[in-house]
């Protein structure tokens, strides 16, 4: 099993075999679920038009931000690396809602321009 992690102040992102786990040590972001204590500000619905598996494209910055909502005005809660595959369950405009396929937890939102359907 391949693991990698980056700690930036109060936010820790951890990739395990291509799956993204993001958590915060900030008291404001704590919630009952130990795996995804940060909940998106904008709840997701199921949208069959855009639901499916997507992979992150390569970016000059090296990572794609995952945000609490569908817009750059929402906080960054994690990152995707190029070619990392995620499960999308919703879309709002140009934004895709990311879900943990194993347990159905909502993770956050990524911009569709930097993703490709696989």
C-alpha positions as CSV (number, residue, x, y, z in Angstrom):
1,X,0.0,0.0,0.0
2,X,1.4,3.4,-1.0
3,X,0.8,6.3,1.4
4,X,1.7,9.9,1.1
5,X,0.8,12.9,3.3
6,X,1.3,16.7,3.4
7,X,0.7,18.7,6.6
8,X,0.1,22.4,6.1
9,X,-0.7,24.0,9.5
10,X,-4.1,22.8,10.6
11,X,-4.9,20.8,7.4
12,X,-3.6,17.4,6.5
13,X,-4.1,15.6,3.2
14,X,-3.4,12.0,2.9
15,X,-3.5,9.8,-0.2
16,X,-3.8,6.1,0.2
17,X,-3.7,4.0,-2.9
18,X,-5.2,6.8,-5.0
19,X,-8.0,7.6,-2.5
20,X,-8.0,11.0,-1.0
21,X,-8.4,11.5,2.8
22,X,-8.4,15.1,4.1
23,X,-8.8,16.1,7.7
24,X,-8.3,19.1,9.8
25,X,-7.1,19.5,13.4
26,X,-9.0,22.8,13.7
27,X,-11.7,22.7,16.3
28,X,-14.1,24.6,13.9
29,X,-13.8,21.8,11.4
30,X,-14.4,18.9,13.8
31,X,-17.4,16.6,13.2
32,X,-18.4,13.1,14.3
33,X,-17.0,11.2,11.3
34,X,-13.3,10.4,11.9
35,X,-12.5,9.9,8.2
36,X,-14.1,13.1,6.7
37,X,-14.5,15.6,9.6
38,X,-14.9,18.5,7.1
39,X,-18.4,18.6,5.5
40,X,-19.0,20.5,2.2
41,X,-20.8,23.8,2.7
42,X,-23.0,22.9,-0.3
43,X,-24.7,19.5,0.1
44,X,-24.7,17.2,-2.9
45,X,-27.5,15.4,-4.7
46,X,-27.3,12.6,-7.2
47,X,-27.0,13.9,-10.8
48,X,-26.9,11.1,-13.4
49,X,-25.8,13.5,-16.1
50,X,-22.3,13.9,-14.6
51,X,-22.1,11.0,-12.0
52,X,-19.2,8.6,-12.6
53,X,-15.4,8.2,-12.4
54,X,-13.1,11.1,-13.3
55,X,-9.3,11.6,-13.3
56,X,-7.5,14.9,-12.5
57,X,-5.6,16.4,-15.4
58,X,-2.0,17.6,-15.0
59,X,-1.7,21.2,-13.8
60,X,1.3,23.5,-13.7
61,X,0.8,23.8,-9.9
62,X,0.9,20.0,-9.6
63,X,-2.3,19.7,-7.7
64,X,-6.0,20.4,-8.1
65,X,-7.9,22.0,-5.1
66,X,-10.9,20.3,-3.5
67,X,-13.2,22.9,-2.0
68,X,-16.1,23.1,0.5
69,X,-18.5,24.3,-2.2
70,X,-18.8,24.9,-6.0
71,X,-16.8,28.0,-6.3
72,X,-13.4,29.6,-5.7
73,X,-14.9,31.6,-2.8
74,X,-15.1,28.3,-0.7
75,X,-12.2,27.1,1.4
76,X,-9.7,24.5,0.1
77,X,-9.9,21.3,2.1
78,X,-7.6,19.0,0.0
79,X,-5.9,18.3,-3.3
80,X,-5.9,15.8,-6.1
81,X,-2.7,14.9,-7.9
82,X,-2.6,14.3,-11.7
83,X,-4.4,11.1,-12.9
84,X,-5.9,10.5,-9.4
85,X,-9.3,8.9,-10.0
86,X,-12.3,10.1,-8.0
87,X,-16.0,9.3,-7.9
88,X,-18.4,12.2,-8.8
89,X,-22.0,12.2,-7.8
90,X,-23.2,15.7,-8.6
91,X,-22.5,18.8,-10.7
92,X,-23.4,22.4,-10.4
93,X,-22.4,24.6,-13.3
94,X,-18.7,24.0,-13.9
95,X,-18.2,22.2,-10.5
96,X,-18.2,18.4,-9.7
97,X,-19.2,17.0,-6.3
98,X,-16.8,14.4,-5.1
99,X,-18.0,11.4,-3.1
100,X,-16.2,8.6,-1.3
101,X,-17.4,5.6,-3.3
102,X,-16.8,3.1,-0.4
103,X,-19.0,4.8,2.2
104,X,-21.0,7.4,0.4
105,X,-19.4,10.3,2.3
106,X,-19.4,13.7,0.6
107,X,-15.9,15.0,0.3
108,X,-16.0,18.3,-1.6
109,X,-16.1,20.1,-5.0
110,X,-13.6,20.3,-7.9
111,X,-13.7,22.3,-11.1
112,X,-14.7,20.3,-14.1
113,X,-12.2,22.0,-16.4
114,X,-9.4,20.1,-14.7
115,X,-11.1,16.7,-14.8
116,X,-11.7,14.1,-17.5
117,X,-14.2,11.2,-17.4
118,X,-12.6,7.8,-17.3
